[in-house]
Amino acid sequence: MARWEPNTPVRLVHAAVDLFTEQGYDATTVTEIAERAGVTKMTFFRHFADKREVLFAGQELHSQILAEAIAAAPADATPMAAVALAVDALAATFDEDRREFSARLQVVVTGHRELRERRAFKHIGLTEAATEALEKRGVPALTASLAAELGLRAFDRAFAQWASDPAASGQPLTALTRQALTDLQAATEALS
């Protein structure tokens, strides 16, 4: 096994999804993931706490993207406009090359309660990052949390569609995210 090769975390993620798809999440061990990626078990644990976390790599980067996009929004942008820019920035990181992999990842996560719970925690973490970024812009806490929740709910909805709905084929995730945000805003207006 190689001591160090570039892109080890990415190789571990791909190896994990391949194995989870082939033999199931519960039947796959960390040792098997590490072997498939060409690294040691110790190297796996340098990057991820456990086999569940390998599926949620990138959460810190996604939080950073959201926060930076909100901070960079024009000074006169409404909270929803700032969040829309942020989820656009996040969606733009998912190009067409990642669609098939994302579809496989969605199947694995959806099939296991433990992974669905972890996905919910990721959603909460991203929402908190966006909320904090809005609050730094002077947006009141309740408004900031509601805008962030709508934005991340739109992203999650669009991501699921992008990854698994054949009708979404060819549509970029950014377009689906904008449409999902428009739909959610319309739904909130219908509440009153």
N, C-alpha and C positions, 0 to 999 in steps of 0.2 A: 504494500500500500504506500502511496506517496505521502511524504511528510506534509507538503503544502502544495496546493494547486490553486490557481485563481478561481473565483466564483464558487467556493465551497458551499456557502449557504444556498445558492441557487441550485447546485447539484443535489444537495440534500433534499430540498423541497421537491424537485422533480423525481428523485428516487422514491421519496415517501409517497407521492401521489401515484406513481406507477405501481408500487407494491400494494397500496391500499386498494387500488382498482383491481389488481390481479388476484389478490388473496384476502382482501378485507382488512379493515382497520384493526379490528380486535386481534386478528391472527398475525399481524405484522409486528416485529420487534425493532427496537432501536438498532440492535446489532445488524439486522438485515438491511435496514435503511443505510447505515454507515457503509456496509460492504458494497451495496449497489452503487453508492456514490463514490466508492474507491477511497474511503477514509476510515479511520479507526472510530470505535465507539466513543473514545475520549474526545476526539475532534467534534463529533456530533454534539456532545454536551458542552463544548466551548461556544457553540452557536445557539443551541436550543435547550430549554429546560427539560422537555420531554417530547414524545412523538406527536402530541396534540399541538404543541406550539409551532412545530415545523410548518403547519398548514396556515399559520397566521403571521408569517414572516412579513416584515415591512410595515407593521402598524406604526412604529415610531416615525418612519419616513412619511407615511400617509398623514399623520398628525401634523408633522412639520409642513407639508405641502399646504394643508388646509390653513394653518395659522399664518403662513407667509402670504398666501393669496389674500386672506382677509386683511392683513396688515397693509398690503400693497393696493387695496381697493381705493378708488378715488375718495377724497375726504367727504364729499357730499353723497356718497353711496348709501342707500338705505341698508338696514341690516340684511334684508332678503337679497338685495343686489350684491352685497359683499359675500354672502353665503353662496349665491349662484356662481360668482367668479371662483370661489374656492372649490366647489364641487366640479366645476368645469376643469380646473387645474388638476384635480385628482383624477377625473375621468380621462383626461388627456394622456395620463401615464399608461393607460391600458390600450395598446395598439392591437391591430387585427391579429398579429402573431400570437397574442396571448389568449385569444378567444377559445380555442380548442382546449388548451390547458385549463382555463377558467371553468369551462363546462365540466371537465372531469373533476376538478376540485369541488365544484358545487354539488355534484352527485355524492361525493364522499362525505362532505359536511352535512348535507341534508339527511343522509342515511343514519346519522348517529346523534343521539340526544346530547351526549357530552360535547360534541363538536358544535352543535347548534347553540348550546349554552355559551361556548367560548366565542362563537360568532356574535352573540348578543353582547358579550362583554367588550368585544372589539368595537361594535357600534357605539356603545356607551363611551368608550375611550375617545373615539373620533369626535363624537358629539361634544364631549367635554373640551377637547382641544379647540374646536370651532367656537364654543361658547366663551371660553377664556379669551380668545383672540378678539371676539366682538366686544367683550367687556373692556378690553384694553383700548378699544376705540371709543369708549364712553357709552356704549349701549347698555341700558338697564338690564340687570341679571335675568329677569323673567322674559323679556323680549329677546335677549341674546340666546337663552336656552331654547325658546320656541323656534326661532329662526334656524338655529343649528340643527335641531331635531328634524325640522321639515327638510332641510337640505340633505342631511345624511339619510333620512328615510327615502328621499327621492333617488339618491345615489344607489342605495341598496336595491331598491325596486328596479332601477334601470340595469344594474349589474346583473341581477338574476335573469332579466329578460335578455340582455346582451349575450350572456353565457349559455343560455339554454333554449331560447326560443328561435326556431328556424326562421320565423317571419322577421326577426331582427337582423338576419344575416345581411351583411354589407353596410348596416347602419353603424356609425361610430358610437362608442359609448357616450361621448359628449352630447350628441344629439338626443339619445335616449334619456340621458340625465336631465337635459333641459325640458324635454316633454314631460317627464315624470314630475319635475318641480312645478311646471305649469299646471298639471293635473291636480297635484296636492294643494296648490294655492287656490284653485277653483273649488276644490272640495271644502277647504276651510271657509271660503266665502259662503258656501251653501249652508254651513252650520247656522248662520244667523238668519 
